[in-house]
Structure formats: structure tokens, C-alpha cells
Amino acid sequence: MIQVNIVEFRDNTADLVNRVLYNGERVVLERRGKGVAAVVSLEDLLRLEEMEDKADVKAARKARKEKGSVSLAEVKKRLGMK
């Protein structure tokens, strides 16, 4: 994993993006010494989103089994939505 500050990233964007694209490296952008963003390959991003989707489905299934669930219509009513 490569860590660079925002100025370094701006000055070396093409090289860093190529390292992500061709070498599979990940770049962490730092501001004041703390990570604030990352540049990853599209493949990594899609894998992460797939994992999040699976976790959401698992949580939804668990919630549906809980007693005292509230219907969507009831939630909308409570929130003053149509």
C-alpha cells in the first residue's frame, strides 16, 4: 500500500493510477498525516461492494426474523411519508 499526501498525489497522479491499474497497488491519500481517501482498482471496488451487498442481505434476513418487525407502510406513516 502506497501512502501519499494530496500534493504528492496531484503531482504524480498518472504514475500512481498506473501503479493501481497495472500492479494492483492501493494508494492512500493523506491530509495532515491521516488517511482521508483511497485509490483502488475497479476490481477491488466491485469486490468491496459485493461484500457490502451480501452483508446487507444477511442483516435484512435477520431483521425479518425478529419479532416486532414494522411494515414499510407503518414506517412511512410514522415518518409522515406517503
mmCIF file of the C-alpha atoms, coordinates in Angstrom:
data_MODEL
# 
_entry.id   MODEL 
# 
loop_
_atom_site.group_PDB 
_atom_site.id 
_atom_site.type_symbol 
_atom_site.label_atom_id 
_atom_site.label_alt_id 
_atom_site.label_comp_id 
_atom_site.label_asym_id 
_atom_site.label_entity_id 
_atom_site.label_seq_id 
_atom_site.pdbx_PDB_ins_code 
_atom_site.Cartn_x 
_atom_site.Cartn_y 
_atom_site.Cartn_z 
_atom_site.occupancy 
_atom_site.B_iso_or_equiv 
_atom_site.pdbx_formal_charge 
_atom_site.auth_seq_id 
_atom_site.auth_comp_id 
_atom_site.auth_asym_id 
_atom_site.auth_atom_id 
_atom_site.pdbx_PDB_model_num 
ATOM 1  C CA . MET A 1 1  ? 0.000   0.000   0.000   1.00 0.00 ? 1  MET A CA 1 
ATOM 2  C CA . ILE A 1 2  ? 1.307   3.388   -1.008  1.00 0.00 ? 2  ILE A CA 1 
ATOM 3  C CA . GLN A 1 3  ? 0.671   6.388   1.222   1.00 0.00 ? 3  GLN A CA 1 
ATOM 4  C CA . VAL A 1 4  ? 0.966   9.881   -0.241  1.00 0.00 ? 4  VAL A CA 1 
ATOM 5  C CA . ASN A 1 5  ? -0.217  13.321  0.708   1.00 0.00 ? 5  ASN A CA 1 
ATOM 6  C CA . ILE A 1 6  ? -2.629  15.209  -1.504  1.00 0.00 ? 6  ILE A CA 1 
ATOM 7  C CA . VAL A 1 7  ? 0.108   17.343  -3.117  1.00 0.00 ? 7  VAL A CA 1 
ATOM 8  C CA . GLU A 1 8  ? 2.195   14.259  -3.975  1.00 0.00 ? 8  GLU A CA 1 
ATOM 9  C CA . PHE A 1 9  ? -0.878  12.643  -5.487  1.00 0.00 ? 9  PHE A CA 1 
ATOM 10 C CA . ARG A 1 10 ? -1.651  15.717  -7.580  1.00 0.00 ? 10 ARG A CA 1 
ATOM 11 C CA . ASP A 1 11 ? 1.937   15.856  -8.839  1.00 0.00 ? 11 ASP A CA 1 
ATOM 12 C CA . ASN A 1 12 ? 2.140   12.118  -9.593  1.00 0.00 ? 12 ASN A CA 1 
ATOM 13 C CA . THR A 1 13 ? -1.435  11.192  -10.486 1.00 0.00 ? 13 THR A CA 1 
ATOM 14 C CA . ALA A 1 14 ? -0.681  9.390   -13.755 1.00 0.00 ? 14 ALA A CA 1 
ATOM 15 C CA . ASP A 1 15 ? 2.108   7.279   -12.239 1.00 0.00 ? 15 ASP A CA 1 
ATOM 16 C CA . LEU A 1 16 ? 0.080   6.372   -9.157  1.00 0.00 ? 16 LEU A CA 1 
ATOM 17 C CA . VAL A 1 17 ? -3.024  5.463   -11.155 1.00 0.00 ? 17 VAL A CA 1 
ATOM 18 C CA . ASN A 1 18 ? -0.869  3.279   -13.421 1.00 0.00 ? 18 ASN A CA 1 
ATOM 19 C CA . ARG A 1 19 ? 0.537   1.509   -10.362 1.00 0.00 ? 19 ARG A CA 1 
ATOM 20 C CA . VAL A 1 20 ? -3.020  0.823   -9.211  1.00 0.00 ? 20 VAL A CA 1 
ATOM 21 C CA . LEU A 1 21 ? -4.132  -0.279  -12.676 1.00 0.00 ? 21 LEU A CA 1 
ATOM 22 C CA . TYR A 1 22 ? -1.166  -2.421  -13.693 1.00 0.00 ? 22 TYR A CA 1 
ATOM 23 C CA . ASN A 1 23 ? 0.388   -3.554  -10.397 1.00 0.00 ? 23 ASN A CA 1 
ATOM 24 C CA . GLY A 1 24 ? -2.743  -3.880  -8.273  1.00 0.00 ? 24 GLY A CA 1 
ATOM 25 C CA . GLU A 1 25 ? -1.336  -1.493  -5.692  1.00 0.00 ? 25 GLU A CA 1 
ATOM 26 C CA . ARG A 1 26 ? -3.561  0.640   -3.472  1.00 0.00 ? 26 ARG A CA 1 
ATOM 27 C CA . VAL A 1 27 ? -2.935  4.308   -2.775  1.00 0.00 ? 27 VAL A CA 1 
ATOM 28 C CA . VAL A 1 28 ? -3.994  6.011   0.446   1.00 0.00 ? 28 VAL A CA 1 
ATOM 29 C CA . LEU A 1 29 ? -4.296  9.788   0.256   1.00 0.00 ? 29 LEU A CA 1 
ATOM 30 C CA . GLU A 1 30 ? -3.342  11.601  3.432   1.00 0.00 ? 30 GLU A CA 1 
ATOM 31 C CA . ARG A 1 31 ? -4.127  15.031  4.755   1.00 0.00 ? 31 ARG A CA 1 
ATOM 32 C CA . ARG A 1 32 ? -2.172  16.210  7.773   1.00 0.00 ? 32 ARG A CA 1 
ATOM 33 C CA . GLY A 1 33 ? -0.777  12.702  8.180   1.00 0.00 ? 33 GLY A CA 1 
ATOM 34 C CA . LYS A 1 34 ? -4.143  10.954  8.305   1.00 0.00 ? 34 LYS A CA 1 
ATOM 35 C CA . GLY A 1 35 ? -5.699  8.802   5.606   1.00 0.00 ? 35 GLY A CA 1 
ATOM 36 C CA . VAL A 1 36 ? -8.721  10.501  4.033   1.00 0.00 ? 36 VAL A CA 1 
ATOM 37 C CA . ALA A 1 37 ? -9.324  8.610   0.780   1.00 0.00 ? 37 ALA A CA 1 
ATOM 38 C CA . ALA A 1 38 ? -8.013  5.743   -1.299  1.00 0.00 ? 38 ALA A CA 1 
ATOM 39 C CA . VAL A 1 39 ? -7.464  4.884   -4.932  1.00 0.00 ? 39 VAL A CA 1 
ATOM 40 C CA . VAL A 1 40 ? -8.109  1.221   -5.686  1.00 0.00 ? 40 VAL A CA 1 
ATOM 41 C CA . SER A 1 41 ? -8.715  -0.791  -8.815  1.00 0.00 ? 41 SER A CA 1 
ATOM 42 C CA . LEU A 1 42 ? -12.234 -1.116  -10.152 1.00 0.00 ? 42 LEU A CA 1 
ATOM 43 C CA . GLU A 1 43 ? -11.997 -4.847  -9.415  1.00 0.00 ? 43 GLU A CA 1 
ATOM 44 C CA . ASP A 1 44 ? -11.283 -4.105  -5.728  1.00 0.00 ? 44 ASP A CA 1 
ATOM 45 C CA . LEU A 1 45 ? -14.171 -1.641  -5.567  1.00 0.00 ? 45 LEU A CA 1 
ATOM 46 C CA . LEU A 1 46 ? -16.623 -4.101  -7.126  1.00 0.00 ? 46 LEU A CA 1 
ATOM 47 C CA . ARG A 1 47 ? -15.474 -6.826  -4.723  1.00 0.00 ? 47 ARG A CA 1 
ATOM 48 C CA . LEU A 1 48 ? -15.981 -4.485  -1.769  1.00 0.00 ? 48 LEU A CA 1 
ATOM 49 C CA . GLU A 1 49 ? -19.458 -3.506  -2.958  1.00 0.00 ? 49 GLU A CA 1 
ATOM 50 C CA . GLU A 1 50 ? -20.378 -7.177  -3.414  1.00 0.00 ? 50 GLU A CA 1 
ATOM 51 C CA . MET A 1 51 ? -19.284 -7.906  0.164   1.00 0.00 ? 51 MET A CA 1 
ATOM 52 C CA . GLU A 1 52 ? -21.354 -4.966  1.427   1.00 0.00 ? 52 GLU A CA 1 
ATOM 53 C CA . ASP A 1 53 ? -24.391 -6.186  -0.521  1.00 0.00 ? 53 ASP A CA 1 
ATOM 54 C CA . LYS A 1 54 ? -24.055 -9.677  0.978   1.00 0.00 ? 54 LYS A CA 1 
ATOM 55 C CA . ALA A 1 55 ? -23.786 -8.203  4.482   1.00 0.00 ? 55 ALA A CA 1 
ATOM 56 C CA . ASP A 1 56 ? -26.898 -6.082  3.843   1.00 0.00 ? 56 ASP A CA 1 
ATOM 57 C CA . VAL A 1 57 ? -28.883 -9.116  2.672   1.00 0.00 ? 57 VAL A CA 1 
ATOM 58 C CA . LYS A 1 58 ? -27.778 -11.104 5.718   1.00 0.00 ? 58 LYS A CA 1 
ATOM 59 C CA . ALA A 1 59 ? -28.793 -8.267  8.056   1.00 0.00 ? 59 ALA A CA 1 
ATOM 60 C CA . ALA A 1 60 ? -32.155 -7.884  6.295   1.00 0.00 ? 60 ALA A CA 1 
ATOM 61 C CA . ARG A 1 61 ? -32.899 -11.593 6.613   1.00 0.00 ? 61 ARG A CA 1 
ATOM 62 C CA . LYS A 1 62 ? -32.029 -11.489 10.292  1.00 0.00 ? 62 LYS A CA 1 
ATOM 63 C CA . ALA A 1 63 ? -34.223 -8.425  10.834  1.00 0.00 ? 63 ALA A CA 1 
ATOM 64 C CA . ARG A 1 64 ? -37.182 -10.091 9.101   1.00 0.00 ? 64 ARG A CA 1 
ATOM 65 C CA . LYS A 1 65 ? -37.000 -12.965 11.593  1.00 0.00 ? 65 LYS A CA 1 
ATOM 66 C CA . GLU A 1 66 ? -37.117 -10.662 14.615  1.00 0.00 ? 66 GLU A CA 1 
ATOM 67 C CA . LYS A 1 67 ? -40.362 -10.298 16.483  1.00 0.00 ? 67 LYS A CA 1 
ATOM 68 C CA . GLY A 1 68 ? -41.981 -6.907  16.471  1.00 0.00 ? 68 GLY A CA 1 
ATOM 69 C CA . SER A 1 69 ? -40.975 -6.024  12.946  1.00 0.00 ? 69 SER A CA 1 
ATOM 70 C CA . VAL A 1 70 ? -42.627 -2.990  11.384  1.00 0.00 ? 70 VAL A CA 1 
ATOM 71 C CA . SER A 1 71 ? -44.009 -2.943  7.856   1.00 0.00 ? 71 SER A CA 1 
ATOM 72 C CA . LEU A 1 72 ? -42.811 -0.439  5.279   1.00 0.00 ? 72 LEU A CA 1 
ATOM 73 C CA . ALA A 1 73 ? -46.260 1.155   5.287   1.00 0.00 ? 73 ALA A CA 1 
ATOM 74 C CA . GLU A 1 74 ? -46.036 1.676   9.054   1.00 0.00 ? 74 GLU A CA 1 
ATOM 75 C CA . VAL A 1 75 ? -42.552 3.185   8.794   1.00 0.00 ? 75 VAL A CA 1 
ATOM 76 C CA . LYS A 1 76 ? -43.749 5.613   6.116   1.00 0.00 ? 76 LYS A CA 1 
ATOM 77 C CA . LYS A 1 77 ? -46.750 6.527   8.256   1.00 0.00 ? 77 LYS A CA 1 
ATOM 78 C CA . ARG A 1 78 ? -44.533 7.201   11.281  1.00 0.00 ? 78 ARG A CA 1 
ATOM 79 C CA . LEU A 1 79 ? -42.235 9.376   9.175   1.00 0.00 ? 79 LEU A CA 1 
ATOM 80 C CA . GLY A 1 80 ? -45.127 11.285  7.635   1.00 0.00 ? 80 GLY A CA 1 
ATOM 81 C CA . MET A 1 81 ? -44.412 9.927   4.172   1.00 0.00 ? 81 MET A CA 1 
ATOM 82 C CA . LYS A 1 82 ? -46.971 8.893   1.568   1.00 0.00 ? 82 LYS A CA 1 
# 
